[in-house]
């Protein structure tokens, strides 16, 4: 499993911090491949970076990298994997071997979306070498005029805009457009596309550029005619959600604000439910009669003096930290090393050995364990551990070389009791029981300085513990199937130890801080252990490893379950700021704040982040945690655990797993409803009451809590930080969404008036992968 990562900082004594030690990241299973020659320590770009090509074309020059060892000498015979970013095209070959000069090469055909494409050259155990390429639109293939159709009263005006696009729908900029009215008696148009309605009837306006043209049909009525044309007007109640209706080439909704003095406020949500993050969909959004929203900030009233402090750096975006890059390298090794060992593991598990009597174990006994965290099945880092506590489910082992000032046997016994009575029953109720391959019949909690040693001196991150799936595999080969010679053949975790004097790399670790951190770590890592062991030994034929984003989302949900259990809350408490602060602040800091930190990364950029992006970013983790919490709530209070166990007790992975558990088109429906909940839930009491249960996340009131998260400089965040667009009248917007990403367009309609909202995609109906909802917020 990947190590748990966090950023060092001091924990305030009075107010709660946003994270235990800033951002906690759970780490995953790791391994390192073997090959001829010296051990590589660097992979360096030699040629092919920063090229340019049109969408879907091959770059003109090959990519090449140099692999070197610690003495900067070339390493031959090493495998280099060319990992193309999602939607960034293909590499041919996808992997290659370094030659006698230490050089490996490939060619890169970029993807079909204009912008920046990314590829990284990966070598096991080494930081990857990143390539980027600029993708330009191809030749003009079509002209798209917006709006698709217009409805005016005599004297009204509306601007037509032309958009020249290539075969993939990429916009070609820098073009000159001409506009012509084919019915000048009924409508005129100027050189900038502004149409003026002159007389009732039909009028056609043509937009043209580069030999391509598109025609907009205008229907002109008497002065004061509705901008909605044949689309029936709807007056929505506060909290009501509707779908735009399909026409010939677009979707449309006509919204009428009730008479009175206040404008009605709305939000249009657009989400891509494409099953792969690499699939992109385009939406062209156009409105007539809308205005900017009248409430400028998406926030709940902030209680004076009721704020929660956040550590420095928490809200600096979603760029991978050194800790994240370390984690991603471990994940790559795991994916390449462990799957080929599944066959021998499953044979081993079926042997009579599994039925043998348990080995007696007592406090004071010694156990030798491999603590190597960077290589799966070679170069064992063998440590001698002393059994410090024997529980019903837990076997606590302490490295005999741990720093002085650590836990006493009585404290270890308390740790074992907490595992037995709190964490184990909580996680197994939610996710199912793990395998039991250990000869001791218990899960080992190995407290070892080997974990402390993973964090260099003066680092701004800490590797705090990990689960390593290699320990589930047998050490001995069978029937010509490979095995893992350095496996511990145990269900186990590796955990950080107290180090009050900073004897390991100069990093001081206070006992009380380590204790709180490790409890959260164990809850998180136990889900990973359950998931990995059930897939390997319990669920039957299928994949042995869940996709990272879903596995991590489930483990972050385990952290949330721990917070709720310790704090005495249910998953339907709709917790507000006052519920998580004050005397309860330490619990929120330790067990819940990290999910809020990760979710913040998603909220500030929902158009580029997704719950199922294959990048293991903080934003992805935050989004999948929140989506799983939302989906679990939809099952009812008594159905949450069943839903989670179905995801773990599965032979499919990722989106296919969610689709199977939610049934039919349920996954897409849930995504759409989740996107509505993020903008509308708790906007006001009236809004939530009108939404209905399907659009509500009942565990948390995010609009109450996020405004109270206080930056290190003392200023409260003050807002619910979801990024939105403003949908103004006659100002078209183009939205490009990858699978799982979403956009939020806010607007108002003046009292007693109507507005038309249209959606299309490159002049046609939007693709089925795009789902929509229009909700009245106020």
Secondary structure by P-SEA (a helix, b strand, c coil): cccbbbbbbbbbccccccccccbbbbbcccccccccccccccccccccccccccccccccbbbbbbbbcccccccccbbbbbccccccccccccbbbbcccccccbbbbbcccccbbbbbbccccbbbbbbbbbbbbcccccccccccbbbbcccbbbbbbbbbbccccccccbbbbbbbbcccccccccccbbbbbccccbbbbbbbccccbbbbbbbbcccccccccccbbbbbcccbbbbbbbcccbbbbbbbbccccbbbbbbbbbbbccccccbbbbbbbbbccccccccccccccccccbbbbbcccccccccccaaaaaaaaaaaaaaaccccaaaaaaaaaaccccccccccccccbbbbbbccccccccccbbbbbccccccccbbbbbccccccccccaaaaaaaaaaaacccaaaaaaccccccccccccbbbbccccccccccccccccccccccccccccccccccccccccccccccbbbbbbbbcccccccbbbbaaaaaaaaaaaaaaaaaaaaaaaaaacccccccccccaaaaaaaaaaaaaaaaaaaaccccccccccccccccaaaaaacccaaaaaaaaaaaacccccccccccccaaaaaaaaaaaaaaaaaaccccaaaaaaaaaaccccaaaaaaaaaccaaaaaaaaaaaaaaccccccaaaaaaacccccccccccccccccccccccccccccbbbbbbbcccbbbbbbbccccbbbbbbcccccbbbbbbbbcccccccccbbbbbbbcc
